[in-house]
Amino acid sequence: MGWALGIGAALVIAALLYWQLIIAEGAYLGRRVVALLYDWSAHLYDRIKQYDSGYEAQFLGRPLANALFAFPNALVLDVATGTARLACALFPEVGFRGRIIGLDLARKMLKHAAEKTRRWSDRTMLIWDDASQLPFLPDCFEVVACLEALEFMPDPDQVLAEMVRVLRPGGILLITNRIGNDARLMPGRTFSAAEIEAKLSGLALEMVQVRPWQVEYDLVWATKPGFCTPDPPRDVEAVLRCSVCESGITRRDGTLVCGQGHTIPIAADGVVEMARVRKDL
Ligand SMILES: C[S@@+](CC[C@H](N)C(=O)[O-])C[C@H]1O[C@@H](n2cnc3c(N)ncnc32)[C@H](O)[C@@H]1O
């Protein structure tokens, strides 16, 4: 009897661990656990995902490049950029001439992102920081994306609100919504198509379109109301703000310094280490 109870308890614990660590990828255990799991697996990420470059171009790179054709100096923000999937789909598109900022909380994912985007390094900025409080001024990006990541955030609504805050009027929001069997095991982090449409409409977005994409994800497009005219070239520093005090940032002697004197290091691989100055991470 005792051994049967022991086996039962072990099976329950194994099932819980599988759910929390493999399916939910630490999502209910806090953002540090999520980042730690991605740091551990960063060297395997691309091999596990096996993104097909033709498929990526067809569904991500080309539609975004077409949408940005009239914006030669477009700024694109990729929240939870991982190993720079979006940049690798968008930069090869001849119609795209803008810049991409990729932000992620897993430092080792960004190390790989830096290697993969080296040939476009003059048009890329990678930032180590948390998505729940984006270190940017309002209304500054023509596109804000977040692919295969919203469900791992402690508060997806807060991240969505932040993404909309930094999106320019007339700009495009591009996100994924997890679907399929595993989505049912992530309550509060995944949504039906109707729920995600209602969330984005509630954030005053327009033209919300939920499109089937992969087995596990729908792709969701939406537009922020208003109109944006093409801008002259902007330094990416011009859209940054300090994660501690929210003041503006300038580049000084290989680091970034905010108006209140917080120094944000830039690592040897070029990653802006905003997470180092944040006390809440
Ligand atoms: C499945 S990967 C997706 C990466 C990339 N967008 C892609 O489609 O390949 C999820 C990413 O979300 C990042 N992430 C999770 N929670 C985060 C947070 N709170 N802030 C920033 N990034 C986060 C992880 O570090 C990881 O790189």
The ligand as an SDF file (V2000), in Angstrom:
LIG
                    3D

 27 29  0  0  0  0  0  0  0  0999 V2000
    9.5860   31.0390  -27.3920 C   0  0  0  0  0  0  0  0  0  0  0  0
   10.7680   32.3370  -27.2460 S   0  0  0  0  0  0  0  0  0  0  0  0
   10.3250   33.3560  -28.6210 C   0  0  0  0  0  0  0  0  0  0  0  0
   11.5100   34.0810  -29.1950 C   0  0  0  0  0  0  0  0  0  0  0  0
   11.2500   34.7480  -30.5490 C   0  0  0  0  0  0  0  0  0  0  0  0
   10.2680   35.8030  -30.4480 N   0  0  0  0  0  0  0  0  0  0  0  0
   10.8190   33.7110  -31.5480 C   0  0  0  0  0  0  0  0  0  0  0  0
    9.6730   33.7720  -32.0160 O   0  0  0  0  0  0  0  0  0  0  0  0
   11.6170   32.8300  -31.8730 O   0  0  0  0  0  0  0  0  0  0  0  0
   10.1840   33.2780  -25.8690 C   0  0  0  0  0  0  0  0  0  0  0  0
   11.1250   34.4220  -25.5010 C   0  0  0  0  0  0  0  0  0  0  0  0
   10.4620   35.2700  -24.5640 O   0  0  0  0  0  0  0  0  0  0  0  0
   11.4450   35.7730  -23.6920 C   0  0  0  0  0  0  0  0  0  0  0  0
   10.7960   36.2980  -22.4930 N   0  0  0  0  0  0  0  0  0  0  0  0
   10.0390   35.6150  -21.6210 C   0  0  0  0  0  0  0  0  0  0  0  0
    9.6080   36.4250  -20.6400 N   0  0  0  0  0  0  0  0  0  0  0  0
   10.0990   37.6610  -20.9050 C   0  0  0  0  0  0  0  0  0  0  0  0
    9.9860   38.9370  -20.2730 C   0  0  0  0  0  0  0  0  0  0  0  0
    9.2800   39.0930  -19.1500 N   0  0  0  0  0  0  0  0  0  0  0  0
   10.6040   39.9880  -20.8360 N   0  0  0  0  0  0  0  0  0  0  0  0
   11.3230   39.8470  -21.9910 C   0  0  0  0  0  0  0  0  0  0  0  0
   11.4730   38.6660  -22.6370 N   0  0  0  0  0  0  0  0  0  0  0  0
   10.8570   37.5840  -22.0990 C   0  0  0  0  0  0  0  0  0  0  0  0
   12.3220   34.5590  -23.4270 C   0  0  0  0  0  0  0  0  0  0  0  0
   13.5570   34.9030  -22.8570 O   0  0  0  0  0  0  0  0  0  0  0  0
   12.4270   33.9790  -24.8300 C   0  0  0  0  0  0  0  0  0  0  0  0
   13.5400   34.4820  -25.5300 O   0  0  0  0  0  0  0  0  0  0  0  0
  1  2  1  0
  2  3  1  0
  2 10  1  0
  3  4  1  0
  4  5  1  0
  5  6  1  0
  5  7  1  0
  7  8  2  0
  7  9  1  0
 10 11  1  0
 11 12  1  0
 11 26  1  0
 12 13  1  0
 13 14  1  0
 13 24  1  0
 14 15  1  0
 14 23  1  0
 15 16  2  0
 16 17  1  0
 17 18  1  0
 17 23  2  0
 18 19  1  0
 18 20  2  0
 20 21  1  0
 21 22  2  0
 22 23  1  0
 24 25  1  0
 24 26  1  0
 26 27  1  0
M  CHG  2   2   1   9  -1
M  END
$$$$
